[in-house]
Amino acid sequence: MDLADIGRYRRRFIVEFGPEDSGLIDRMGLVHRTKRAAIIAGLRLLESGELERLRTQVAELEADLATTKAAGTAAKPAAATTAKQDKAKADLAAERTAHRRTQRALDKAQAALRGAKAALAHAKTEAGTLRAERDRLAGLLPHAAYCRYCDKLVPEGEWAEQATAEGVDVYHKPHGYRERRGVIGRPTTPLFQRHAPGQGTR
């Protein structure tokens, strides 16, 4: 601290320092370059009232800090409640999304089941139609044929078959097979002829 030149004016005060203050005046003397300057700076600060203003500001800041801490403490439960609400909303949204996925999968499975049931019903209908056609054709098939050698109807258990270029010749096994275009004068043995699959009708 710079002090005005006091000229020849001198006024002395004796100040005694105890052990607890001796170190303080030494430190402040170093800061202000002399102990006298440090003491005068302290006196001027007291005279200016700045110290009281600083104390008032400190008190106001401490009050503001306490208010802020109280508001923060009060805000914690509200923040926790808001966080819980946000989590509940997120969980609900996730559950709804999962439900929609499940519903789509269920709809797809139900559609596949309906298709399978329709196909099964159609297959049953087809099977019934095929059985009816089989039974109808079975009723049309011959179960006995006339043999000229035996001069009677012989059952199908005594038949045999011989493939030819024109179809399949069915003959009576006891007489063997002789094709119709055999040696002149010798009767043929086929009882009848049927066409193999894929062959045309004669």
MARLOTOR-228180 format. One record per residue (C-alpha): x, y, z; residue number from 1. Coordinates in steps of 0.001 Angstrom, whole numbers, plus 500000, padded with zeros to 6 digits. Layout:
<rolo><X>X</X><Y>Y</Y><Z>Z</Z><num>NUM</num></rolo>
...
//
This chain:
<rolo><X>500000</X><Y>500000</Y><Z>500000</Z><num>1</num></rolo>
<rolo><X>501361</X><Y>503399</Y><Z>499012</Z><num>2</num></rolo>
<rolo><X>501179</X><Y>506033</Y><Z>501759</Z><num>3</num></rolo>
<rolo><X>501257</X><Y>509778</Y><Z>501242</Z><num>4</num></rolo>
<rolo><X>504403</X><Y>511573</Y><Z>502281</Z><num>5</num></rolo>
<rolo><X>503737</X><Y>512848</Y><Z>505809</Z><num>6</num></rolo>
<rolo><X>506754</X><Y>515080</Y><Z>505810</Z><num>7</num></rolo>
<rolo><X>507976</X><Y>515970</Y><Z>509237</Z><num>8</num></rolo>
<rolo><X>504617</X><Y>515132</Y><Z>510873</Z><num>9</num></rolo>
<rolo><X>504977</X><Y>512286</Y><Z>513284</Z><num>10</num></rolo>
<rolo><X>502514</X><Y>510779</Y><Z>515705</Z><num>11</num></rolo>
<rolo><X>503396</X><Y>507578</Y><Z>517396</Z><num>12</num></rolo>
<rolo><X>501188</X><Y>504869</Y><Z>518882</Z><num>13</num></rolo>
<rolo><X>502482</X><Y>501919</Y><Z>520767</Z><num>14</num></rolo>
<rolo><X>500774</X><Y>498682</Y><Z>519688</Z><num>15</num></rolo>
<rolo><X>501483</X><Y>495466</Y><Z>521509</Z><num>16</num></rolo>
<rolo><X>500970</X><Y>492081</Y><Z>519806</Z><num>17</num></rolo>
<rolo><X>500512</X><Y>488809</Y><Z>521506</Z><num>18</num></rolo>
<rolo><X>501805</X><Y>485502</Y><Z>520136</Z><num>19</num></rolo>
<rolo><X>498572</X><Y>484834</Y><Z>518273</Z><num>20</num></rolo>
<rolo><X>498754</X><Y>488188</Y><Z>516397</Z><num>21</num></rolo>
<rolo><X>502466</X><Y>488498</Y><Z>515972</Z><num>22</num></rolo>
<rolo><X>502541</X><Y>486144</Y><Z>513051</Z><num>23</num></rolo>
<rolo><X>499579</X><Y>487909</Y><Z>511432</Z><num>24</num></rolo>
<rolo><X>501239</X><Y>491352</Y><Z>511503</Z><num>25</num></rolo>
<rolo><X>504389</X><Y>489829</Y><Z>510083</Z><num>26</num></rolo>
<rolo><X>502519</X><Y>488267</Y><Z>507166</Z><num>27</num></rolo>
<rolo><X>500454</X><Y>491381</Y><Z>506441</Z><num>28</num></rolo>
<rolo><X>503583</X><Y>493495</Y><Z>506692</Z><num>29</num></rolo>
<rolo><X>505086</X><Y>491443</Y><Z>503896</Z><num>30</num></rolo>
<rolo><X>501938</X><Y>491807</Y><Z>501772</Z><num>31</num></rolo>
<rolo><X>501733</X><Y>495600</Y><Z>502291</Z><num>32</num></rolo>
<rolo><X>505521</X><Y>496053</Y><Z>502371</Z><num>33</num></rolo>
<rolo><X>505487</X><Y>497530</Y><Z>505920</Z><num>34</num></rolo>
<rolo><X>503674</X><Y>496769</Y><Z>509144</Z><num>35</num></rolo>
<rolo><X>502568</X><Y>500414</Y><Z>509303</Z><num>36</num></rolo>
<rolo><X>500965</X><Y>500140</Y><Z>505855</Z><num>37</num></rolo>
<rolo><X>499211</X><Y>496914</Y><Z>506861</Z><num>38</num></rolo>
<rolo><X>497726</X><Y>498508</Y><Z>509995</Z><num>39</num></rolo>
<rolo><X>496529</X><Y>501604</Y><Z>508096</Z><num>40</num></rolo>
<rolo><X>494984</X><Y>499422</Y><Z>505351</Z><num>41</num></rolo>
<rolo><X>493053</X><Y>497526</Y><Z>508008</Z><num>42</num></rolo>
<rolo><X>491852</X><Y>500740</Y><Z>509646</Z><num>43</num></rolo>
<rolo><X>490747</X><Y>502198</Y><Z>506325</Z><num>44</num></rolo>
<rolo><X>488827</X><Y>499014</Y><Z>505512</Z><num>45</num></rolo>
<rolo><X>486986</X><Y>499286</Y><Z>508831</Z><num>46</num></rolo>
<rolo><X>486295</X><Y>502966</Y><Z>508250</Z><num>47</num></rolo>
<rolo><X>484895</X><Y>502358</Y><Z>504740</Z><num>48</num></rolo>
<rolo><X>482249</X><Y>499916</Y><Z>505980</Z><num>49</num></rolo>
<rolo><X>483263</X><Y>497479</Y><Z>503225</Z><num>50</num></rolo>
<rolo><X>483822</X><Y>494787</Y><Z>505779</Z><num>51</num></rolo>
<rolo><X>480224</X><Y>495018</Y><Z>506950</Z><num>52</num></rolo>
<rolo><X>478986</X><Y>494934</Y><Z>503368</Z><num>53</num></rolo>
<rolo><X>481082</X><Y>491868</Y><Z>502747</Z><num>54</num></rolo>
<rolo><X>479655</X><Y>490224</Y><Z>505852</Z><num>55</num></rolo>
<rolo><X>476135</X><Y>491096</Y><Z>504678</Z><num>56</num></rolo>
<rolo><X>476861</X><Y>489655</Y><Z>501214</Z><num>57</num></rolo>
<rolo><X>478277</X><Y>486507</Y><Z>502788</Z><num>58</num></rolo>
<rolo><X>475154</X><Y>486159</Y><Z>504942</Z><num>59</num></rolo>
<rolo><X>472917</X><Y>486654</Y><Z>501891</Z><num>60</num></rolo>
<rolo><X>474918</X><Y>484113</Y><Z>499892</Z><num>61</num></rolo>
<rolo><X>474708</X><Y>481623</Y><Z>502740</Z><num>62</num></rolo>
<rolo><X>470935</X><Y>482163</Y><Z>502926</Z><num>63</num></rolo>
<rolo><X>470620</X><Y>481692</Y><Z>499148</Z><num>64</num></rolo>
<rolo><X>472713</X><Y>478534</Y><Z>499369</Z><num>65</num></rolo>
<rolo><X>470514</X><Y>477167</Y><Z>502149</Z><num>66</num></rolo>
<rolo><X>467374</X><Y>477946</Y><Z>500114</Z><num>67</num></rolo>
<rolo><X>468851</X><Y>476291</Y><Z>497053</Z><num>68</num></rolo>
<rolo><X>469789</X><Y>473193</Y><Z>499068</Z><num>69</num></rolo>
<rolo><X>466277</X><Y>473031</Y><Z>500524</Z><num>70</num></rolo>
<rolo><X>464736</X><Y>473375</Y><Z>497069</Z><num>71</num></rolo>
<rolo><X>467044</X><Y>470677</Y><Z>495763</Z><num>72</num></rolo>
<rolo><X>466121</X><Y>468370</Y><Z>498620</Z><num>73</num></rolo>
<rolo><X>462421</X><Y>468999</Y><Z>497994</Z><num>74</num></rolo>
<rolo><X>462906</X><Y>468460</Y><Z>494262</Z><num>75</num></rolo>
<rolo><X>464516</X><Y>465033</Y><Z>494732</Z><num>76</num></rolo>
<rolo><X>461238</X><Y>463193</Y><Z>495555</Z><num>77</num></rolo>
<rolo><X>459522</X><Y>464952</Y><Z>492639</Z><num>78</num></rolo>
<rolo><X>462387</X><Y>464031</Y><Z>490338</Z><num>79</num></rolo>
<rolo><X>462253</X><Y>460437</Y><Z>491582</Z><num>80</num></rolo>
<rolo><X>458491</X><Y>460386</Y><Z>490984</Z><num>81</num></rolo>
<rolo><X>458977</X><Y>461789</Y><Z>487483</Z><num>82</num></rolo>
<rolo><X>461652</X><Y>459180</Y><Z>486767</Z><num>83</num></rolo>
<rolo><X>459322</X><Y>456413</Y><Z>487961</Z><num>84</num></rolo>
<rolo><X>456517</X><Y>457795</Y><Z>485806</Z><num>85</num></rolo>
<rolo><X>458839</X><Y>457961</Y><Z>482778</Z><num>86</num></rolo>
<rolo><X>459943</X><Y>454373</Y><Z>483390</Z><num>87</num></rolo>
<rolo><X>456332</X><Y>453257</Y><Z>483763</Z><num>88</num></rolo>
<rolo><X>455455</X><Y>454969</Y><Z>480477</Z><num>89</num></rolo>
<rolo><X>458435</X><Y>453351</Y><Z>478752</Z><num>90</num></rolo>
<rolo><X>457486</X><Y>449939</Y><Z>480167</Z><num>91</num></rolo>
<rolo><X>453879</X><Y>450410</Y><Z>479021</Z><num>92</num></rolo>
<rolo><X>455028</X><Y>451394</Y><Z>475532</Z><num>93</num></rolo>
<rolo><X>457277</X><Y>448319</Y><Z>475384</Z><num>94</num></rolo>
<rolo><X>454422</X><Y>446088</Y><Z>476540</Z><num>95</num></rolo>
<rolo><X>452107</X><Y>447563</Y><Z>473912</Z><num>96</num></rolo>
<rolo><X>454703</X><Y>447003</Y><Z>471206</Z><num>97</num></rolo>
<rolo><X>455200</X><Y>443400</Y><Z>472336</Z><num>98</num></rolo>
<rolo><X>451413</X><Y>442923</Y><Z>472425</Z><num>99</num></rolo>
<rolo><X>451099</X><Y>444199</Y><Z>468858</Z><num>100</num></rolo>
<rolo><X>453828</X><Y>441793</Y><Z>467719</Z><num>101</num></rolo>
<rolo><X>452107</X><Y>438938</Y><Z>469519</Z><num>102</num></rolo>
<rolo><X>448747</X><Y>439887</Y><Z>468019</Z><num>103</num></rolo>
<rolo><X>450222</X><Y>439961</Y><Z>464503</Z><num>104</num></rolo>
<rolo><X>451800</X><Y>436546</Y><Z>465061</Z><num>105</num></rolo>
<rolo><X>448485</X><Y>435241</Y><Z>466424</Z><num>106</num></rolo>
<rolo><X>446557</X><Y>436619</Y><Z>463435</Z><num>107</num></rolo>
<rolo><X>449055</X><Y>435000</Y><Z>461081</Z><num>108</num></rolo>
<rolo><X>448791</X><Y>431661</Y><Z>462921</Z><num>109</num></rolo>
<rolo><X>444997</X><Y>431833</Y><Z>462868</Z><num>110</num></rolo>
<rolo><X>445014</X><Y>432579</Y><Z>459141</Z><num>111</num></rolo>
<rolo><X>447350</X><Y>429617</Y><Z>458571</Z><num>112</num></rolo>
<rolo><X>445071</X><Y>427431</Y><Z>460713</Z><num>113</num></rolo>
<rolo><X>442023</X><Y>428483</Y><Z>458710</Z><num>114</num></rolo>
<rolo><X>443900</X><Y>427706</Y><Z>455502</Z><num>115</num></rolo>
<rolo><X>444949</X><Y>424319</Y><Z>456853</Z><num>116</num></rolo>
<rolo><X>441370</X><Y>423518</Y><Z>457904</Z><num>117</num></rolo>
<rolo><X>440064</X><Y>424525</Y><Z>454483</Z><num>118</num></rolo>
<rolo><X>442725</X><Y>422392</Y><Z>452790</Z><num>119</num></rolo>
<rolo><X>441875</X><Y>419462</Y><Z>455086</Z><num>120</num></rolo>
<rolo><X>438171</X><Y>419808</Y><Z>454343</Z><num>121</num></rolo>
<rolo><X>438946</X><Y>419930</Y><Z>450631</Z><num>122</num></rolo>
<rolo><X>441209</X><Y>416909</Y><Z>450954</Z><num>123</num></rolo>
<rolo><X>438478</X><Y>415017</Y><Z>452797</Z><num>124</num></rolo>
<rolo><X>436026</X><Y>415924</Y><Z>450060</Z><num>125</num></rolo>
<rolo><X>438491</X><Y>414813</Y><Z>447412</Z><num>126</num></rolo>
<rolo><X>439178</X><Y>411615</Y><Z>449315</Z><num>127</num></rolo>
<rolo><X>435464</X><Y>410937</Y><Z>449577</Z><num>128</num></rolo>
<rolo><X>435065</X><Y>411593</Y><Z>445867</Z><num>129</num></rolo>
<rolo><X>437985</X><Y>409297</Y><Z>445067</Z><num>130</num></rolo>
<rolo><X>436572</X><Y>406527</Y><Z>447283</Z><num>131</num></rolo>
<rolo><X>433203</X><Y>406877</Y><Z>445614</Z><num>132</num></rolo>
<rolo><X>434834</X><Y>406743</Y><Z>442164</Z><num>133</num></rolo>
<rolo><X>436934</X><Y>403746</Y><Z>443213</Z><num>134</num></rolo>
<rolo><X>433860</X><Y>401943</Y><Z>444444</Z><num>135</num></rolo>
<rolo><X>432027</X><Y>402823</Y><Z>441250</Z><num>136</num></rolo>
<rolo><X>434849</X><Y>401542</Y><Z>439077</Z><num>137</num></rolo>
<rolo><X>435225</X><Y>398447</Y><Z>441227</Z><num>138</num></rolo>
<rolo><X>431626</X><Y>397653</Y><Z>440472</Z><num>139</num></rolo>
<rolo><X>432345</X><Y>397932</Y><Z>436749</Z><num>140</num></rolo>
<rolo><X>435376</X><Y>395658</Y><Z>436753</Z><num>141</num></rolo>
<rolo><X>434806</X><Y>392086</Y><Z>435569</Z><num>142</num></rolo>
<rolo><X>435325</X><Y>389387</Y><Z>438138</Z><num>143</num></rolo>
<rolo><X>434813</X><Y>386465</Y><Z>435755</Z><num>144</num></rolo>
<rolo><X>435384</X><Y>385927</Y><Z>432027</Z><num>145</num></rolo>
<rolo><X>434213</X><Y>383294</Y><Z>429527</Z><num>146</num></rolo>
<rolo><X>436822</X><Y>380719</Y><Z>428500</Z><num>147</num></rolo>
<rolo><X>436058</X><Y>378989</Y><Z>425171</Z><num>148</num></rolo>
<rolo><X>438123</X><Y>375967</Y><Z>426180</Z><num>149</num></rolo>
<rolo><X>436302</X><Y>375488</Y><Z>429466</Z><num>150</num></rolo>
<rolo><X>433007</X><Y>376703</Y><Z>427987</Z><num>151</num></rolo>
<rolo><X>432280</X><Y>378553</Y><Z>431182</Z><num>152</num></rolo>
<rolo><X>433069</X><Y>381698</Y><Z>433196</Z><num>153</num></rolo>
<rolo><X>436365</X><Y>381440</Y><Z>434991</Z><num>154</num></rolo>
<rolo><X>437135</X><Y>383613</Y><Z>438068</Z><num>155</num></rolo>
<rolo><X>439808</X><Y>386304</Y><Z>438054</Z><num>156</num></rolo>
<rolo><X>441901</X><Y>384233</Y><Z>440422</Z><num>157</num></rolo>
<rolo><X>442688</X><Y>381969</Y><Z>437410</Z><num>158</num></rolo>
<rolo><X>443627</X><Y>384811</Y><Z>435114</Z><num>159</num></rolo>
<rolo><X>447095</X><Y>385771</Y><Z>433961</Z><num>160</num></rolo>
<rolo><X>448334</X><Y>388747</Y><Z>431979</Z><num>161</num></rolo>
<rolo><X>450626</X><Y>389210</Y><Z>428997</Z><num>162</num></rolo>
<rolo><X>451799</X><Y>392623</Y><Z>427839</Z><num>163</num></rolo>
<rolo><X>451600</X><Y>393264</Y><Z>424071</Z><num>164</num></rolo>
<rolo><X>452219</X><Y>396205</Y><Z>421792</Z><num>165</num></rolo>
<rolo><X>448498</X><Y>396968</Y><Z>421803</Z><num>166</num></rolo>
<rolo><X>447816</X><Y>396593</Y><Z>425536</Z><num>167</num></rolo>
<rolo><X>447543</X><Y>393727</Y><Z>428010</Z><num>168</num></rolo>
<rolo><X>446024</X><Y>390364</Y><Z>427120</Z><num>169</num></rolo>
<rolo><X>444266</X><Y>388557</Y><Z>429971</Z><num>170</num></rolo>
<rolo><X>444161</X><Y>384776</Y><Z>429527</Z><num>171</num></rolo>
<rolo><X>443160</X><Y>381637</Y><Z>431444</Z><num>172</num></rolo>
<rolo><X>446317</X><Y>380283</Y><Z>433054</Z><num>173</num></rolo>
<rolo><X>445582</X><Y>376559</Y><Z>432646</Z><num>174</num></rolo>
<rolo><X>445694</X><Y>376923</Y><Z>428843</Z><num>175</num></rolo>
<rolo><X>448757</X><Y>379064</Y><Z>428586</Z><num>176</num></rolo>
<rolo><X>449081</X><Y>382117</Y><Z>426429</Z><num>177</num></rolo>
<rolo><X>448788</X><Y>382112</Y><Z>422635</Z><num>178</num></rolo>
<rolo><X>448449</X><Y>385498</Y><Z>421007</Z><num>179</num></rolo>
<rolo><X>445528</X><Y>386124</Y><Z>418735</Z><num>180</num></rolo>
<rolo><X>447655</X><Y>386306</Y><Z>415595</Z><num>181</num></rolo>
<rolo><X>449033</X><Y>382862</Y><Z>416172</Z><num>182</num></rolo>
<rolo><X>449229</X><Y>379894</Y><Z>413836</Z><num>183</num></rolo>
<rolo><X>446115</X><Y>379491</Y><Z>411653</Z><num>184</num></rolo>
<rolo><X>443867</X><Y>376800</Y><Z>412933</Z><num>185</num></rolo>
<rolo><X>444924</X><Y>377108</Y><Z>416552</Z><num>186</num></rolo>
<rolo><X>442566</X><Y>379103</Y><Z>418770</Z><num>187</num></rolo>
<rolo><X>443947</X><Y>381980</Y><Z>420801</Z><num>188</num></rolo>
<rolo><X>443729</X><Y>381909</Y><Z>424524</Z><num>189</num></rolo>
<rolo><X>443169</X><Y>385561</Y><Z>425649</Z><num>190</num></rolo>
<rolo><X>439872</X><Y>386060</Y><Z>427426</Z><num>191</num></rolo>
<rolo><X>439917</X><Y>389815</Y><Z>426782</Z><num>192</num></rolo>
<rolo><X>442287</X><Y>392698</Y><Z>426334</Z><num>193</num></rolo>
<rolo><X>442699</X><Y>395856</Y><Z>428394</Z><num>194</num></rolo>
<rolo><X>444753</X><Y>398926</Y><Z>427704</Z><num>195</num></rolo>
<rolo><X>447727</X><Y>399814</Y><Z>429845</Z><num>196</num></rolo>
<rolo><X>447894</X><Y>403370</Y><Z>431247</Z><num>197</num></rolo>
<rolo><X>448832</X><Y>405824</Y><Z>428505</Z><num>198</num></rolo>
<rolo><X>447693</X><Y>403589</Y><Z>425630</Z><num>199</num></rolo>
<rolo><X>444860</X><Y>404669</Y><Z>423381</Z><num>200</num></rolo>
<rolo><X>441633</X><Y>402781</Y><Z>422843</Z><num>201</num></rolo>
<rolo><X>441525</X><Y>400451</Y><Z>419877</Z><num>202</num></rolo>
//
